[in-house]
């Protein structure tokens, strides 16, 4: 489920030059085709235009064929082979799948436990300190500009959903991966079902639960901010909690562990969660989603959260999309 990287995979210099040339050809005027035609003097104007159009259409088809070839190369070479995330949870999965549970617990167990506890304590205490949306203390929810609130929610949701594909890959690695690749060498990944389940619950399911908790707390932190300045500060501050596992990994993991995490790739069996669809069909769906749909979905989600929270019966934001000052005057009049 590599929704966020399919559209930005690296291209060779030759492929970039070919695409630039195709784009230039696409917008060339028909007159250029007529001027360069060897039979310009012998053809009628209508025939010349027909020849130019056919040449232009042929070049467009060649360009689309090259793009399709590029997709095929990505599908065959890179798409199924993915490495673990470079954080505390990914390091534990890597050691557990490659060296077994005893070494994983000894070398990475403390990192996972510390990351989860620190994230949970900070998130829990922050959520306890936030006022309820229905309470008078949350006056900033309606008083703040809706545009700023919507923008902050969009940024926060975008950053959080950037981790979804990584967590799904981690789950598929733990439960189904049976091949690993280090450099050009491919080896079997031999782990029993109990070992896989323990790694899944300890390093994947725990991260997913923390992700949900942190997402909800971040949304509430933004919605209940008392002023526009605090909205911006809350968005920046909550990002710190999201990156704790990466910070602990960078500070505590040895160079050997880091090289194993970045240098080992596992063959992902995407069809295990796609109801048996063919791999090429799954690839095409994800390619299309990542390019054309993903940002629209997240924007709609941010808009929906902001709109619904302002239309709740007990909150009664009288002016949904007006400036913060006007909403504050309405709240003061109601009080």
C-alpha positions in Angstrom: 0.0 0.0 0.0 2.6 2.5 -1.1 0.1 5.3 -1.7 2.5 8.2 -1.0 5.5 7.3 -3.0 4.4 5.7 -6.3 4.1 9.1 -8.0 7.5 10.3 -7.0 9.9 7.4 -7.8 13.3 8.3 -9.2 13.8 8.5 -13.0 16.9 8.3 -15.0 18.3 11.3 -16.9 17.4 9.7 -20.2 13.8 9.1 -19.1 13.5 12.7 -18.0 14.9 14.0 -21.3 12.5 11.7 -23.3 9.5 13.0 -21.3 10.5 16.6 -21.8 10.9 16.0 -25.5 7.4 14.4 -25.7 5.9 17.4 -23.9 7.5 19.8 -26.3 6.3 17.8 -29.3 2.8 17.7 -27.8 2.4 21.5 -28.0 4.1 22.1 -31.3 1.8 24.0 -33.7 0.6 22.2 -36.8 2.5 24.8 -38.9 5.8 23.4 -37.7 4.8 20.0 -39.1 3.9 21.6 -42.4 7.2 23.5 -42.6 9.3 20.4 -42.0 7.3 18.2 -44.3 9.3 17.0 -47.4 6.1 17.0 -49.5 5.0 20.5 -48.6 4.9 21.8 -52.2 3.1 18.7 -53.6 0.2 18.4 -51.1 -2.9 20.5 -50.7 -3.4 22.4 -47.5 -6.0 20.0 -46.2 -3.8 17.0 -47.0 -0.8 18.7 -45.2 -2.9 19.3 -42.1 -4.0 15.7 -42.1 -0.4 14.4 -42.4 0.7 16.8 -39.6 -2.1 15.6 -37.3 -1.3 12.0 -38.0 2.4 12.6 -37.1 1.4 14.4 -33.9 -1.0 11.6 -32.9 1.7 9.0 -33.5 4.1 10.9 -31.3 1.5 11.1 -28.6 1.0 7.4 -28.8 4.7 6.8 -28.6 4.9 9.0 -25.5 2.1 7.1 -23.8 3.8 3.8 -24.7 7.0 5.0 -23.0 5.1 6.0 -19.8 3.5 2.6 -19.8 6.9 1.0 -20.2 8.1 3.0 -17.2 5.2 1.8 -15.1 6.0 -1.8 -16.1 9.6 -1.4 -15.0 8.5 0.0 -11.6 6.1 -2.8 -11.1 8.6 -5.5 -12.0 11.7 -4.2 -10.2 10.8 -2.1 -7.2 7.2 -2.3 -6.2 7.0 -5.5 -4.2 10.3 -5.2 -2.4 10.1 -2.8 0.6 12.2 -2.2 3.7 11.1 -1.6 7.2 10.5 1.9 8.6 13.5 3.6 10.1 12.1 4.0 13.6 12.1 2.0 16.8 9.2 -0.2 15.6 10.8 -0.9 12.3 14.1 -1.8 13.9 12.4 -4.4 16.2 10.6 -6.0 13.2 13.9 -6.1 11.3 15.8 -7.9 14.1 12.9 -10.2 14.9 12.4 -11.3 11.3 16.1 -11.7 10.5 17.7 -12.8 13.8 14.8 -14.0 15.9 12.9 -12.8 19.0 15.7 -13.1 21.6 18.0 -10.8 19.8 15.1 -8.4 18.9 14.1 -8.1 22.5 17.7 -7.7 23.7 18.7 -5.0 21.1 15.4 -3.2 20.2 12.8 -4.1 22.8 13.7 -1.3 25.1 13.5 1.2 22.2 10.0 0.1 21.3 8.8 0.1 24.9 10.3 3.5 25.6 8.9 5.0 22.4 5.4 3.7 23.2 5.4 4.8 26.8 6.7 8.3 26.1 4.2 8.9 23.3 1.4 7.5 25.4 2.1 9.6 28.5 2.5 12.9 26.6 -0.5 12.3 24.5 -2.7 11.2 27.4 -1.8 14.1 29.6 -2.3 16.5 26.7 -5.7 15.1 26.0 -6.7 15.3 29.7 -5.7 19.0 29.8 -7.8 19.9 26.7 -11.3 21.3 27.3 -14.4 19.6 25.9 -15.7 21.1 22.7 -19.1 21.7 24.4 -17.6 23.6 27.4 -17.2 27.4 27.7 -13.4 26.9 28.0 -13.4 25.9 24.3 -14.5 29.3 23.1 -11.6 29.4 20.6 -13.2 26.7 18.6 -15.8 29.0 17.1 -13.9 32.3 17.6 -10.9 31.2 15.6 -10.9 31.7 11.8 -12.3 28.6 10.1 -9.8 28.9 7.2 -6.8 28.7 9.6 -8.4 25.9 11.5 -9.1 24.0 8.3 -5.5 24.5 7.0 -4.0 23.3 10.3 -6.3 20.2 10.3 -5.3 19.5 6.7 -1.6 19.6 7.6 -1.9 17.4 10.6 -4.1 14.8 8.8 -1.7 14.8 5.9 1.3 14.2 8.2 -0.4 11.4 10.1 -1.7 9.6 7.1 1.8 9.6 5.6 2.5 6.7 8.1 -0.5 4.5 7.0 1.3 2.8 4.1 4.4 2.1 6.3 2.2 0.5 9.0 0.4 -1.7 6.5 3.7 -2.8 5.0 5.0 -3.6 8.5 1.9 -5.8 9.1 2.4 -7.7 5.8 6.1 -8.2 6.5 5.4 -9.6 10.0 2.6 -11.9 8.9 3.4 -13.0 5.3 6.9 -12.1 4.2 8.9 -15.3 3.3 11.7 -13.7 1.2 14.2 -11.1 2.0 16.8 -9.4 -0.2 20.1 -7.9 1.0 21.8 -6.2 -1.9 21.4 -8.7 -4.8 21.2 -11.8 -2.6 17.7 -13.2 -1.9 17.1 -15.5 1.1 14.1 -17.2 2.7 12.6 -15.7 5.9 12.0 -18.6 8.2 9.9 -17.5 11.2 7.2 -19.5 13.0 3.6 -18.3 13.3 3.9 -17.6 17.1 7.0 -15.5 16.4 5.3 -13.6 13.7 2.2 -12.9 15.8 4.3 -11.7 18.7 6.2 -9.3 16.5 2.9 -8.1 15.0 1.3 -7.4 18.3 4.4 -5.9 20.0 5.6 -3.7 17.1 2.8 -3.2 14.7 -0.5 -3.3 16.5 0.9 -1.1 19.3 2.0 1.5 16.8 -1.4 1.4 15.1 -3.2 2.0 18.4 -0.9 4.9 19.3 -1.5 6.3 15.8 -5.2 6.4 16.3 -4.8 7.9 19.8 -2.4 10.6 18.6 -4.5 11.5 15.6 -7.6 12.1 17.7 -5.6 14.1 20.3 -4.0 16.3 17.6 -7.4 17.1 16.1 -8.8 18.0 19.5 -5.7 20.1 20.2 -6.2 22.1 17.0 -10.0 22.5 17.5 -9.8 23.7 21.1 -6.9 26.2 20.6 -7.8 29.6 22.1 -6.3 31.8 19.4 -4.9 31.7 15.9 -1.4 31.8 17.3 -2.1 28.7 19.5 -3.5 26.9 16.5 -0.2 27.2 14.7 1.8 26.3 17.9 -0.4 23.3 18.6 0.1 21.9 15.0 3.9 22.3 15.4 3.9 20.9 19.0 1.9 17.8 18.2 4.3 16.9 15.4 7.0 16.5 18.1 5.1 13.6 19.7 4.6 11.9 16.3 8.4 11.8 15.7 9.4 10.4 19.2 9.9 6.9 17.8 12.2 8.2 15.1 14.2 10.3 17.5 14.8 7.4 19.9 15.8 5.2 17.0 18.3 7.8 15.7 19.8 8.2 19.2 19.8 4.6 20.5 20.1 2.2 17.5 23.6 1.0 16.6 25.1 1.6 13.1 24.7 -2.2 12.5 21.0 -2.1 13.2 20.5 1.0 11.0 22.3 -0.6 8.1 20.2 -3.8 8.4 17.0 -1.8 8.5 17.9 0.3 5.4 19.7 -2.4 3.5 17.2 -5.3 3.8 14.0 -5.5 1.7 11.1 -7.9 2.0 8.8 -9.2 -0.7 5.4 -7.7 0.2 2.4 -9.9 -0.6 -0.2 -7.2 -1.2 -2.8 -9.6 -2.5 -3.3 -11.0 1.0 -5.3 -7.9 1.9 -6.7 -7.2 -1.6 -9.0 -10.2 -1.8 -6.8 -12.2 -4.1 -6.6 -9.5 -6.9 -3.8 -9.8 -9.4 -0.7 -7.9 -8.4 -0.7 -5.8 -11.6 -4.3 -4.8 -10.9 -3.4 -3.8 -7.3 -0.4 -1.8 -8.6 -2.6 0.1 -11.2 -5.2 0.9 -8.5 -2.5 2.3 -6.1 -0.8 4.2 -8.9 -4.1 6.0 -9.8 -5.0 6.6 -6.2 -1.7 8.1 -5.2 -1.7 10.5 -8.2 -5.3 11.7 -8.4 -7.3 10.8 -5.3 -5.2 10.7 -2.2 -4.9 14.5 -1.6 -8.6 15.0 -2.4 -9.6 12.4 0.2 -7.4 14.0 2.9 -8.7 17.5 2.0 -12.3 16.3 2.2 -11.5 14.6 5.5 -10.1 17.8 7.0 -13.1 19.9 5.7 -15.5 17.3 7.1 -14.0 17.3 10.6 -14.0 21.1 10.7 -17.5 21.5 9.4 -19.1 18.8 11.6 -17.4 20.0 14.7 -18.8 23.5 14.1 -22.3 22.2 13.4 -22.8 20.0 16.5 -26.0 20.8 18.3 -24.3 21.7 21.6 -21.6 23.9 20.1 -23.7 26.2 17.8 -21.1 28.1 15.9 -23.5 30.7 14.5 -21.2 31.8 11.6 -19.5 28.7 10.2 -17.0 30.3 7.8 -16.8 33.9 9.0 -13.8 35.5 10.5 -12.9 34.7 14.1 -13.7 38.2 15.3 -17.3 37.9 14.1 -17.8 34.5 15.7 -16.4 35.8 18.9 -18.9 38.7 18.9 -21.7 36.2 18.4 -20.5 34.0 21.3 -20.2 37.1 23.6 -23.8 38.1 22.7 -25.1 34.6 23.5 -23.4 34.6 26.9 
